[in-house]
Amino acid sequence: MTEPVSTITNEIDVTEVVNPFTAPDPYLQSIADFANRVDAGFGLTLYLPWGTARGTVVSAKSFFARIAEEFSDQPENHEMKPIADVFAKMMEGFAEEVSFPKDDAENGNDDIFTPRFITLQNVQVQGLGNRGPFPSVGFVPHLRVKLSDVTAWSLEAPTFD
């Protein structure tokens, strides 16, 4: 007896190959994905090779939209206003690009995007300064971190007023 000939298809296997030692934490990826989908914010501390970053997780859309807003708010008579306006438009484009259509889940497109970055706002950073082992503490309004650079993280429970 002969074996049946299998059907040849033109389908391409798009399975992602990931090095397990450099891959981002899948749970932290889920948190970033959740924040991107529902535009919710909550406290998170990220431990990174250079130090720690503690802030509020926000969607990538909010992250870029807020930066666009800050650049748009420059005084009209400021010499950098034309450049600020161009940069604000670019950030608005990024915000639109990372937006999730509201009906995606309804259409079954629940897994169309795997986040590679997590975005924080109102971030307190602490790390090694450039003058030796003394800690450098500061505040950054916005921070976008590559998920594969995070070595550990802790989530703060939300408070409900």
N, C-alpha and C positions, 0 to 999 in steps of 0.2 A: 504494500500500500504506500501510496505517496502522500506526503503532507500537503495540505491545502496551501496555496500561495497566498501570503498575506497581502492585503490591500496597501498600496503605497499611497501615502498622502503628502501633501505639500505643507503640512502644518510644521511650524518651527517650534521647537521646545524653547520657551523663554524662561525656564526655571533659573532663578538667580543663584549663582554660586557665591557663597560667602565664607570667608575664613573665620572659623568660630572663635579664634583668639583675638581678632580685631573687630568683630561684628559688634554693633551697638546692643545694649541690653534690650531685649524685645519688649519688656514691660515698660521701660522708659519710652521706647518708640510708640507704644500704645497710648501712653500719657500725652505725648506730643501730638499724635493723631487725634485723640479726643479733644485736646485744646484747639486744634485746627478746625475740627468739625463743628464744635458747639460754641466756639469763641468764649470759653470760660477761663477765668483766671484763678489760680490758687498758688500757695507758697511752695517753693521747691529750693532745695540746696543741692548744688552740683559740685562734686569734688573732681577737680581737673588736674592735669600734670603741673600746672603753674600755680594752683591754689584753689580757693573755693569761690563760688558765685551763688548768692542767695537773692532770690527775687520772686516775682509773680509770673507764672507761666501764662503766656497769651498766645493767641493764634498768630501764625505768620502774617495773615491779612491785617490784624490789628497792629502788629509790629511795624510793617511797612507803611500802613496808613497813618500811624502816629508820627513817624519820621517825616512823611510827606507834609503833614499838618504843621509840624514845627518849622520846616523850611519855608512853607507858604506864609507863615506869620511874620516874616521879616518886614521891617518898615519899607514903605514904597520908595523913600528917598535914599535908601542905603545903596552903596555902590555895588554890593554883591547880590542885590535883588534879582537881576536877570539870571545869574547862575543858580541862585537858590530856587527860582521858579522852575528852571529846567530840571534840577535835581528832584524837586517835589513831584514833578510830572513823572519822572522815571520811577520814583518810589510808589506813586499811585498805580503805575503799570504793573509793578511787582505785586502790589496788593491785589490787583484784579487777577493776575496770573495764578496766584496761590489760593484764590477763593474756591470754596466748594459750592457747587450749585445746590440749592436747598432741596431739590428733588432727587439727588443722587441715590440716597438710600431707598427711596420709593421705586427707582428704576433698576434696582439690583446692582448698582455700581458702588458697592460698599467697600471694595478693596482696590480702588484705582490709584491710590497714592501711598507709598511707604515713606514716612518722613525720615530725612537724613539729618535734620537740624531741629533744635528746640529753641524757642525764643522766650526771652524773659524781659520784663520791664521793671523799673525801679530797683536796680540790682546793686547789692552791696558786694564788693569784691575784696578778697583778701588773698594775697600771694606774696611770693618772694620779690622783694624790691631788687633793683639793679645795683644796690650797694652792699651786697652780701646777704646773710641769712636773716635780715631784719624784715618783719612783715610789712607789707605795703597795703594799706586799707584805703578804699575809695568807693565812690558811688558812680554808677553809670546808668543813664536813663534807659538804655536799650542794649541788649546783648543777645547775639545769635550764636549758639554753640553747636558744633558738629557732634552728633550723638556718639560717634565712635571714639571721641576724645574723653568722654565721661568715664571716670574709673569707679565712681560710687555716687549715690544720690540718696536724699531723704526727702520725704513728702510731708509737708505740714498739713495737719487736719484743718479743713476750712472752718471758719467761725461764722455762725449765723446769728445776726442781730435780730 
